[in-house]
C-alpha cells in the first residue's frame, strides 16, 4: 500500500533566526501554517518544493527573511489567504518552475528588496483582492515561456520600478486592478511571445508600454 502523506500543521507559532527556511515542505508533503509569524530566517520564511507538495498559509506574516518570504518551486502548490510578506531580502512571494501553482487571496507583499510577486519558469498564479506595494523592484513580475499571472481586483502601487512587468514569453491578465504611483512605468510587456491583457476596469495612472515585440491587449 502507498505510504501515508507526510503532513504538518503550525498554529500560532513564531519561527525565527533559523540557518535555513522557517518551514519547508517537499516530497509530496502537506504543510499548513495559520496565524503565525516567520521572520529573520536565513532562507525563506516558507518554502514548498516538488510535485505534489502543498503549502497552505492563512493569516501569516513573513518578515525580513534573507531569501523570499514565500517560495513555491519545482511543481509545488501554494495557497495563501490574508497573509503579508514584508521586508524580505528577495521577492515577497516567488512561484518558480513548470507545474508550480499558487492562489493568493487578500494578501499583501510590500517593502521587499526585489519584487512583490515573481512568477518564472512556467509557474502560474491567480491573485485576487491583494496588494503589491512599495517593493524595491517591481510589484508583479512575470517572466519565461508559459509563466502566467491572473490578477483580479488587486493594487500595484508605489513600487520603485514597475507596477507590473511581463517579459521573456510570459503572460499576465489584469482585471479591475489599480496600477498607480510606481517609479518607472505603470505596466510593461516586452519580448516576443510575451502578452499583457488589461481588461474590465483596470486603472493606470500612466499609459502601459509594449516593447521589443511584446503584445499589449485591451479588452
N, C-alpha and C positions, 0 to 999 in steps of 0.2 A: 504494500500500500504506500502511497506517497507520504512523504514527511509532512507534518503539520507546518503551516506558515508561521515563521517567527514574527512576533509582534511585541510592541512596547508602547505603553501609554504614559505620558508625562502630564501631570495635572498640578497647576500652581507651583511650578518649580522655578528657581533661579539657578542658572547654569553659566559659570563664568571662568575666565582665565585658564582654560584648558590649552594644552600644547597642540591639539588638533581642533576638530569641529566641536561645537557644543553638543550636538547629537547627530547621528549618522545612521542611515538605513541603506542596505544593499542586499543582493542575493535574493530578491523577491520578497523581502520582509515588509512589514507594515509598521509605521511609526505615527502615532497620534500625539500632538502636543497642544495643550489647551491652557490658556490663561497663564502663560509662563513668560519669562524674560531670559534671553540668551545673549550674553554680552562679553566683550573683551576676550573672546576666544581667538587663538592664533590662526585657526582655519575659518570655515564658515560658521555662522550661527547654527544653521540646519542644512544638511545635505542628504539627498536621495540619489542613488546611483544604480543603474542596471534595469533591464527589462523586468517588469513585474513588481519592482519596488515602488511603494506608495508612501508619500508623506502627506499627512493631514494636519494643518495648523489652524487653530481658532483662537482669536483674542490674544495673540502672542506678539511680543516685541523682540526684534533682532537689532542690537545696538552695538556699534563700534567694534565689530569683529574685523580681523585683519584680512579676511578674504570677502566673499559675498555674504550678505545677510542670509539669503537662502539660495541654494543651487540644486537644480534637478538636471541630471545628465545621463547619457547612455541609455535612453529608453525609460527612464523613471517617470512616475506620475506625481503631480503636486496639486494639492487643493488648499487654498488659503482663504480664510474669511476673517474680516476685521483684524488684520494683522498690520504691523508697522515695522518697516526696515529703515533704520536711520543711522547715518554717520558711519557706515561701513567703509572699509578701505578700498573695496572694489564695487561691483554693482550691488544695488539693494536686493534685486532678485535676478537670477540668471537661469535660463532654460536652454540647455545645450544638447545637440545631437538628435539624429533621426529617432523618432518614436517617443521622445520626451514630450510630455504634455502637461499643461498647467491651467488651472482655473483660479482666478483671483476675483474676489467679490468684497467690496467695501474695504479695500486695503489702501495703505499709504506707503510710498517709498520716497524718502526725501533726504537731502543733505548727504548723499553718498558721494564718495570721491570719483566714481565713474558714473554709469547710467542708473536711472531708477529701475528700469526693466530692460534686460538684454536677452534677445532670442537669436540663437545662432545654430548653424549646422543641421538644419532640418527640424528643429524644435517648433512647437506650436503652443500658443497661449490664447485663452479667452479671458478678458478682464472687463469688469463692469463696476460702475459706481466707485471707481478708485482714483487715486491722485498720485501723480509722479511729479515731484516738485523740488526745486532748489538743489538739484543734483549738479555735481561739478562737470559732468559731460552732458549727455542727452537725457531727456525724460524717458522716451521709448526708443530703443534701437533694435532694428530687425535686420539681420544680415545672413546671406548664404542661401543657396538654392533650397527651395521647399520650406524655408523658415517662414512662419506665419504668426501674426498677431491680429486678433479681432477685438476691438475695444468699443464699448457702448457706455455712454453717459460718464465719461472719465474726464479728468482735468490734467493737463500737462502744462505747468506754469513755473516760471522763474528758474528754469534750468540754464546753466551757463552757456551751453552750446544750442542745440535744437530741441524743440518740444517733442518732435517725432522724426526719426530718420529711417529710411529703408534703403538698403544697398545690396550689391553682390547677388542679385537674384531673389531676394526676399520679398515678402508681400505683407501689407497691412491694410486693414479695413477699419475705418473710424466712423461711428455714427453717434450723433448728439454729443460730441466731445468738444471741450473748450481748450484751445491751444493759445495761450496768452503769455506775454512778458518774458519770452525766452531770449537769451542773449544773442545768438547768431541768426537763426531763422525759425519761423514757426514750425514748418514741416518741409522735409526734402526727400525726394526719391531720386536715386542715381544708379547708373549702370544698366546694361541690357538685361532684360527679363525681370527687373525689379518693378513692383507695382504698388501704388498707394491709392486707395479708394477713400474718398471723402463723401459721406452721404448723410442724409436726414438730419439736418440741423446742426452741423458742425459750425463752431465759431472760432475763427482765426483772426488775430489782430494784424497779421501781415499775409501777403499772398504766398501760398506754398510754391515750392521750386521743384522743377524737374530738370535733371542734368544728366549728361553722358548716356542718353538713351533710356533713362527711367520713364515709366509710364505713370502719369497722374490722371486719375479718373474722378470726375464729379458726378454724383448721382442725386 
